[in-house]
């Protein structure tokens, strides 16, 4: 065990974790950042257009920039433990113990969970083969690349309809597919989009196969009412069938909601456990994007700094 007692351990190397690390170092908090990768989910995006300050940046370049920025502060104040996974989080009296995949243990007064999440993958034939070749899981990242094209959205919840609304600004047409017999999105949202002549929504539809050669050229789906197989030609498939938060490490120490997201106070990012904060896609925040995750981390660090200097 590392016998030193740290002010803060940050778990995660995406926008939230790196922002937290930079702010912690600037505030001269004795900190450790533990991550097995930098960049978060965005590493899979070829052209991110909404990361502020960069009209265009690839996911891999964003990850590189995040790591470079963090390492500017890597000295005796900030320790970067990479590439390492945090494997357990427990409490011992007034301290938290974080154990890693390298059998290292860190003792800390406070913890920031920036664990991120992963997209639920589309369980259709060839969906994995055409990922980044027309199948995408990030409309805000990739939507503009499909300007003037016919696209599909898979998923009829609020996220699916919000994605469809976003894509209608670029696409020639948007067809939304929902597995269930009715849409889970708010009725007002559904009705508003159905009035758009470029939009069509199909319920009771199971997408079974992605079609194409080098890139997506269409999809095959089953009408669950008639069991008929149908095909539709299109150039892009945007998948919005839910997220899986990476919160396994936190489940026994902070409160999670029904979706296994960490419950936080949106004003401070405090969790239900004193001394633990969370930021980014692992939380129950209403919206999840890179810029929001970074902002969450700033809020958390401001509150952590006050906590550490008043307790």
C-alpha positions in Angstrom: 0.0 0.0 0.0 1.1 3.6 -0.7 1.2 4.8 2.8 0.8 8.5 1.8 -2.6 10.0 2.5 -3.9 11.9 -0.6 -6.4 14.7 -0.7 -8.1 13.3 -3.7 -8.2 10.2 -5.9 -9.8 10.7 -9.3 -11.0 7.6 -11.2 -11.3 8.1 -14.9 -9.4 9.6 -17.9 -12.2 11.1 -20.0 -13.1 14.8 -20.2 -14.5 14.7 -16.6 -11.5 12.9 -15.1 -8.8 15.0 -16.9 -10.6 18.3 -16.1 -10.7 17.3 -12.5 -7.0 16.4 -12.5 -6.0 19.8 -14.0 -8.2 21.7 -11.5 -6.9 19.6 -8.6 -3.3 20.3 -9.5 -4.0 24.0 -9.9 -5.5 24.0 -6.5 -2.4 22.2 -5.1 -4.4 19.2 -3.9 -2.3 16.1 -3.4 -4.0 13.9 -6.0 -3.9 10.7 -7.9 -5.6 10.1 -11.2 -6.2 6.5 -12.1 -7.2 5.4 -15.6 -6.7 2.7 -18.1 -7.3 5.0 -21.1 -7.7 8.6 -22.0 -10.5 10.2 -23.9 -13.6 8.3 -22.9 -16.2 7.3 -25.5 -15.1 9.9 -27.9 -12.0 8.0 -29.0 -14.2 6.2 -31.5 -15.4 9.4 -33.3 -13.5 10.5 -36.4 -14.7 14.1 -36.4 -16.0 15.8 -33.2 -17.4 19.2 -34.0 -18.7 20.4 -30.6 -15.7 20.3 -28.4 -15.3 24.0 -27.6 -12.2 25.6 -29.1 -11.9 22.9 -31.8 -14.2 23.1 -34.8 -12.9 19.7 -35.9 -11.0 17.2 -33.8 -10.9 13.4 -34.0 -11.6 11.3 -30.9 -8.0 10.0 -30.8 -6.6 13.6 -31.1 -8.9 14.7 -28.3 -7.6 11.9 -26.1 -4.1 12.9 -26.9 -4.8 16.6 -26.1 -6.4 15.7 -22.8 -3.5 13.6 -21.8 -1.0 16.3 -22.8 -2.9 18.9 -20.8 -3.0 16.7 -17.7 0.7 15.8 -17.9 1.6 19.5 -17.8 0.6 19.3 -14.2 2.1 15.8 -13.4 4.6 16.5 -10.6 4.8 16.0 -6.9 1.2 17.3 -6.6 -0.5 15.1 -9.2 0.3 11.5 -9.7 -1.0 9.8 -12.9 -1.4 6.0 -12.6 -1.8 4.9 -16.2 -2.6 2.5 -17.8 -4.2 1.0 -14.6 -7.8 0.1 -13.7 -9.3 1.0 -10.3 -10.8 -2.3 -9.1 -12.3 -1.5 -5.7 -13.4 1.4 -3.5 -13.9 1.0 0.2 -13.9 3.2 3.3 -11.8 2.8 6.4 -12.7 5.2 9.2 -12.3 8.7 7.7 -10.3 7.5 4.6 -11.2 5.8 1.4 -9.1 3.0 0.0 -8.8 2.6 -3.8 -7.2 -0.7 -5.0 -5.9 -1.0 -8.6 -5.3 -3.8 -11.1 -1.6 -3.4 -10.3 -2.2 -4.3 -6.6 -1.5 -0.7 -5.6 -3.6 0.8 -2.8 -4.2 4.5 -2.3 -5.6 6.2 0.8 -7.5 9.4 0.3 -9.7 11.9 2.0 -11.9 12.4 -1.0 -12.8 10.6 -4.3 -14.1 11.8 -7.6 -15.8 9.1 -9.8 -15.5 10.0 -13.5 -16.2 6.4 -14.6 -18.0 7.2 -17.8 -20.3 4.8 -19.5 -20.6 2.7 -22.7 -23.2 2.6 -25.4 -25.5 -0.4 -25.5 -24.5 -2.0 -28.8 -27.0 -2.7 -31.6 -27.7 -6.5 -31.6 -28.1 -6.8 -35.4 -26.0 -8.7 -37.9 -23.0 -6.7 -39.2 -23.6 -3.8 -36.8 -20.1 -4.3 -35.4 -18.6 -4.5 -38.9 -20.1 -1.2 -40.0 -19.3 0.7 -36.8 -17.6 4.0 -37.9 -18.6 3.1 -41.5 -22.2 4.4 -41.2 -23.2 2.9 -37.8 -22.6 5.5 -35.1 -23.5 6.0 -31.5 -23.0 9.8 -31.3 -25.3 12.1 -33.3 -23.7 15.3 -31.8 -20.3 14.0 -32.9 -21.1 12.5 -36.3 -24.4 14.0 -37.5 -23.0 16.7 -39.8 -21.2 14.1 -41.8 -24.6 12.8 -43.0 -25.8 16.1 -44.4 -28.2 15.6 -47.3 -28.4 11.8 -46.7 -31.1 9.4 -45.6 -30.5 8.0 -42.1 -32.1 5.9 -39.5 -32.3 6.2 -35.7 -32.7 3.1 -33.7 -34.6 3.6 -30.4 -37.8 5.3 -29.6 -37.1 6.8 -26.2 -36.4 10.5 -25.5 -32.8 10.0 -26.6 -33.8 8.5 -29.9 -36.3 11.3 -30.7 -33.9 14.0 -29.6 -31.3 12.5 -31.9 -33.8 12.4 -34.7 -34.6 16.1 -34.1 -30.9 17.0 -34.2 -30.4 15.0 -37.4 -33.3 16.7 -39.2 -31.2 19.8 -39.4 -28.7 17.9 -41.6 -30.3 14.9 -43.2 -32.4 14.4 -46.2 -34.7 12.2 -44.2 -34.8 10.4 -40.8 -36.6 7.1 -40.2 -36.8 6.1 -36.5 -37.3 2.4 -35.5 -38.7 1.3 -32.2 -38.8 -2.4 -31.1 -41.8 -2.0 -28.8 -45.4 -1.3 -29.9 -45.3 2.3 -28.7 -42.7 5.0 -28.3 -41.2 5.7 -24.8 -40.5 9.3 -25.6 -42.6 12.2 -24.4 -45.9 12.4 -26.4 -45.3 16.1 -27.1 -41.9 15.3 -28.6 -43.2 12.4 -30.7 -46.1 14.4 -32.1 -43.9 17.4 -32.9 -41.5 15.3 -34.9 -44.2 13.4 -36.7 -45.3 16.7 -38.2 -42.0 17.1 -40.0 -42.3 15.8 -43.6 -38.7 14.5 -43.5 -39.4 12.3 -40.5 -41.0 8.9 -40.2 -41.3 6.6 -37.2 -41.9 2.9 -37.2 -42.9 0.9 -34.1 -42.9 -2.9 -33.6 -39.7 -3.0 -35.7 -36.7 -5.2 -35.0 -33.6 -4.2 -36.9 -32.0 -7.5 -37.8 -29.2 -6.6 -40.2 -27.0 -3.8 -41.5 -26.5 -3.9 -45.2 -23.6 -2.5 -47.3 -20.2 -3.2 -48.7 -17.5 -0.6 -47.7 -20.1 1.6 -46.0 -23.7 1.3 -44.9 -26.2 1.2 -47.7 -29.3 0.1 -45.9 -30.9 -2.0 -43.1 -33.1 -5.0 -42.9 -35.8 -5.1 -40.3 -38.7 -7.4 -39.2 -42.2 -6.1 -38.8 -43.0 -7.7 -35.4 -46.7 -7.5 -36.1 -46.7 -9.5 -39.4 -43.2 -11.1 -39.1 -42.5 -9.7 -42.6 -38.8 -8.9 -43.4 -38.3 -5.5 -45.0 -35.4 -3.4 -46.3 -34.8 0.3 -46.5 -31.9 2.1 -48.3 -30.0 4.7 -46.2 -26.5 5.9 -45.5 -26.3 6.2 -41.7 -27.6 4.4 -38.6 -27.7 6.2 -35.3 -28.1 3.9 -32.4 -29.9 5.2 -29.2 -30.9 2.1 -27.3 -29.4 3.1 -23.9 -26.2 3.5 -22.0 -24.5 1.2 -19.6 -22.7 3.2 -16.8 -19.4 1.9 -15.7 -20.4 2.0 -12.0 -19.7 -1.5 -10.8 -16.9 -0.2 -8.5 -19.2 2.2 -6.8 -22.4 0.2 -6.3 -21.7 -0.7 -2.7 -20.7 2.8 -1.5 -22.9 5.3 -3.3 -26.5 5.2 -4.2 -27.4 4.3 -7.8 -30.7 4.9 -9.7 -32.6 2.2 -11.6 -30.3 2.6 -14.5 -27.2 2.1 -12.4 -26.2 5.8 -12.7 -24.7 7.5 -9.7 -27.1 9.9 -8.0 -25.6 13.3 -7.6 -26.6 16.8 -6.4 -26.4 18.7 -9.7 -25.3 21.9 -7.9 -22.2 20.3 -6.4 -21.9 16.8 -7.9 -21.9 15.3 -4.4 -23.0 11.7 -4.2 -25.0 10.2 -1.4 -21.8 9.2 0.4 -19.9 12.0 2.2 -16.5 12.5 0.7 -17.4 11.1 -2.8 -18.3 13.2 -5.9 -19.1 12.0 -9.4 -19.0 13.7 -12.8 -19.9 12.9 -16.4 -21.7 10.0 -18.0 -21.7 7.8 -14.9 -24.1 10.2 -13.2 -27.8 10.7 -13.3 -27.4 14.1 -14.9 -30.0 15.0 -17.5 -27.6 15.4 -20.4 -24.4 13.6 -21.2 -21.8 15.2 -23.5 -18.0 15.9 -23.3 -18.5 19.6 -22.5 -21.0 18.8 -19.8 -18.8 16.2 -18.3 -16.0 18.7 -18.1 -18.3 21.3 -16.5 -19.5 18.7 -14.0 -15.8 18.1 -12.9 -15.2 21.8 -12.4 -18.2 22.1 -10.2 -17.1 19.0 -8.2 -13.5 20.3 -7.8 -14.7 23.6 -6.5 -16.8 21.8 -3.9 -14.1 19.3 -3.1 -11.7 22.1 -2.4 -14.0 23.7 0.1 -14.7 20.3 1.7 -11.0 19.5 2.1 -10.3 22.9 3.7 -13.2 22.9 6.1 -13.2 19.3 7.4 
